[in-house]
Amino acid sequence: MSHFPEEHSLVDSYRIVQEIGRGGMARIFEAEHLETKQRCALKILAPTDETYRMSERFLQEFKALSRLEHPNVLQVFECGTFQDRPYFSMELLKGTTLKDAIGTWMRLPSTERFGKTRHVLLQMAAALDHIHQHGWIHRDVTPANIMILTDGSIKLMDFGVVKIPGTEQTVAGEMIGTIAYMAPEQIQNQILDSRTDLYSLGASLYLMLTGKRPFSARTLAGYIQKHLT
């Protein structure tokens, strides 16, 4: 038996169209709701040796997103289970990640590149302000988690490691986030606040303007040392 649905198969009220993305934690499928015919995306948890703990984090992501309502934050609809693993449906985004877009920006005149950067920065700052007003920390603001839609609007995605007071899923000593954009206090497992996300946004801003990350290293230890010092 496949760990994930096949094309044209059913997952509750959804018909699978095609796989559109995958990561270490989950896979994402384009799907169609049987009744409304609305196209959406299904994010389905991958089977791992830590399925139970990862399920808690996965459902926390859904609960967090379901409580947010902002034009620059990914919208979710409902959750369910597939082969005893959770999934949730969310809006189907058409566009490209900021990570992929930046490569083409470097060939643009500086004035045009700065204009695109400002456009992304203003919308991401608005999204983070909305999140921080809830007392939450995203903890993984990176160009790979920022989507530029075909209409030019911006969406912040992937709330899998969002920090919500009272619902911490982190194991002691576990490093949460993407090291190339991670704030020093996050690396050191210290108390976090909204400035943690602003550091990551600043690192993303550096990449948008220069085409390079603020720090480069060949090893995890090298990245950690440069962020800390």
C-alpha positions in Angstrom: 0.0 0.0 0.0 1.3 3.5 -0.9 1.9 5.9 2.0 0.3 8.6 -0.1 -2.8 8.9 -2.3 -2.6 8.2 -6.0 -3.8 10.6 -8.7 -7.6 10.6 -9.0 -8.0 8.7 -5.7 -10.3 10.0 -3.0 -9.3 11.5 0.4 -12.5 12.1 2.3 -14.3 14.8 0.2 -11.3 15.5 -2.0 -10.2 14.0 -5.3 -6.4 14.0 -5.8 -5.3 15.8 -9.0 -1.5 15.6 -8.7 1.4 16.0 -6.3 2.8 19.5 -6.3 5.4 19.6 -3.5 7.2 17.5 -0.9 9.5 18.0 2.1 10.9 16.0 5.0 7.7 16.3 7.0 4.9 16.2 4.5 3.8 16.1 0.9 1.4 18.5 -0.8 -1.2 17.6 -3.4 -3.5 19.6 -5.6 -7.1 18.4 -5.0 -10.6 19.1 -5.9 -13.5 19.2 -3.4 -16.2 16.8 -4.6 -19.1 19.1 -3.8 -17.9 22.6 -4.4 -15.4 21.7 -7.2 -13.0 24.2 -5.6 -9.4 23.5 -6.2 -7.2 23.5 -3.0 -4.0 21.9 -1.7 -3.8 19.0 0.7 -0.8 18.7 3.0 -0.4 15.2 4.3 2.0 14.1 7.0 4.7 11.7 5.9 5.2 8.4 7.9 8.2 8.5 10.1 9.5 6.9 13.3 8.2 9.9 15.2 4.8 10.0 13.6 3.0 10.6 16.9 5.1 13.6 17.9 5.2 15.0 14.4 1.4 14.7 14.2 1.1 17.0 17.3 3.3 19.6 15.5 1.4 19.1 12.3 -1.9 19.7 13.9 -0.5 22.7 15.8 0.3 24.2 12.4 -3.3 23.8 11.3 -4.7 25.2 14.5 -2.4 28.2 14.3 -3.3 29.0 10.7 -7.0 28.5 11.3 -6.9 31.3 13.9 -5.1 33.7 11.6 -7.0 35.9 9.1 -4.7 38.1 7.0 -4.2 38.6 3.3 -0.5 37.8 3.5 -0.9 34.5 5.5 -1.8 31.2 4.0 -5.4 30.2 4.6 -6.5 26.7 5.7 -9.9 25.1 5.5 -10.3 21.8 7.4 -8.3 18.8 8.6 -8.8 15.0 8.6 -6.8 11.8 8.5 -5.3 9.6 5.8 -4.0 6.2 6.9 -4.0 7.3 10.5 -1.9 10.4 9.7 -3.3 14.0 9.7 -3.8 16.1 6.7 -5.3 19.6 6.2 -6.7 21.4 3.2 -5.5 24.9 2.4 -5.7 27.5 -0.4 -3.9 26.5 -3.6 -1.2 29.1 -4.3 -0.1 29.8 -7.9 3.2 31.5 -8.2 6.8 31.0 -7.2 8.7 31.1 -3.9 10.8 34.1 -3.1 13.8 31.8 -3.1 13.3 30.9 -6.7 12.4 34.5 -7.8 15.5 36.1 -6.3 17.7 34.4 -8.9 16.0 36.2 -11.7 16.0 39.5 -9.8 19.8 39.8 -10.0 19.6 40.4 -13.8 17.2 43.4 -13.3 18.2 47.1 -13.0 18.8 48.0 -9.4 15.8 50.3 -9.2 13.5 47.6 -10.3 15.0 45.0 -8.0 14.7 47.4 -5.0 11.1 48.0 -5.9 10.3 44.3 -5.9 12.2 44.0 -2.6 10.2 46.8 -1.0 7.0 45.2 -2.2 7.8 41.9 -0.5 9.2 43.5 2.6 6.1 45.6 3.3 3.7 42.6 3.0 5.9 40.3 5.1 6.2 43.0 7.8 2.4 43.2 7.8 2.0 39.5 8.1 4.5 39.2 10.9 2.9 42.1 12.7 -0.4 40.2 12.6 1.3 37.1 13.9 3.1 38.9 16.7 -0.1 40.6 17.9 -1.2 37.1 18.8 2.0 36.6 20.8 3.3 34.0 18.4 6.7 33.6 16.8 6.9 32.0 13.3 10.5 30.9 13.8 11.2 30.0 10.1 10.9 33.1 8.0 13.0 32.2 4.9 12.7 32.9 1.2 11.6 29.3 0.7 8.5 30.0 2.9 7.5 33.2 1.2 5.3 32.8 -1.9 4.9 35.4 -4.6 1.6 34.8 -6.3 0.8 35.4 -10.0 -1.1 38.6 -9.1 1.9 40.0 -7.2 0.6 39.5 -3.7 2.7 37.8 -1.0 1.9 34.8 1.3 3.8 33.6 4.3 3.7 29.8 4.5 4.8 26.9 6.6 3.8 27.4 10.3 5.1 23.9 11.2 7.4 25.3 13.9 5.4 28.4 15.0 5.8 29.1 18.7 2.5 29.6 20.5 2.7 30.2 24.3 1.6 27.1 26.2 1.8 24.7 23.2 5.6 24.1 22.8 6.5 20.9 21.1 10.2 21.3 21.1 12.4 18.6 22.5 15.2 19.8 24.8 18.3 20.6 22.8 16.4 20.5 19.5 17.2 23.3 17.0 14.1 24.7 15.3 14.2 26.7 12.1 16.5 27.2 9.1 20.1 27.8 10.2 21.0 30.2 7.4 18.4 32.7 8.6 18.3 31.9 12.3 18.7 34.5 15.1 21.4 34.0 17.7 18.9 33.6 20.5 17.1 30.9 18.5 20.3 29.0 18.0 21.0 29.1 21.7 17.5 28.1 22.8 17.0 31.3 24.7 13.8 33.3 25.2 12.3 34.4 21.8 10.2 37.4 20.9 9.1 39.2 17.8 12.7 40.3 17.1 13.6 36.7 16.3 11.4 36.8 13.2 12.7 40.3 12.3 16.3 38.9 12.3 15.2 36.2 9.8 13.3 38.8 7.7 16.5 40.9 7.7 18.6 38.0 6.5 16.0 37.4 3.7 16.2 41.1 2.9 19.9 40.9 2.5 19.5 38.1 0.0 16.9 40.0 -1.9 19.2 43.0 -2.3 22.5 41.3 -3.0 21.7 37.8 -4.2 23.8 36.3 -1.4 23.0 35.2 2.2 24.5 37.5 4.9 26.6 34.5 6.1 28.0 31.6 4.1 29.6 28.5 5.6 30.3 24.9 4.5 29.1 23.3 7.8 26.4 23.7 10.3 28.9 24.7 12.9 30.3 27.4 10.6 26.8 28.9 10.2 26.2 28.8 13.9 29.5 30.5 14.7 28.9 33.3 12.2 25.4 34.1 13.4 26.6 34.1 17.1 29.6 36.4 16.5 
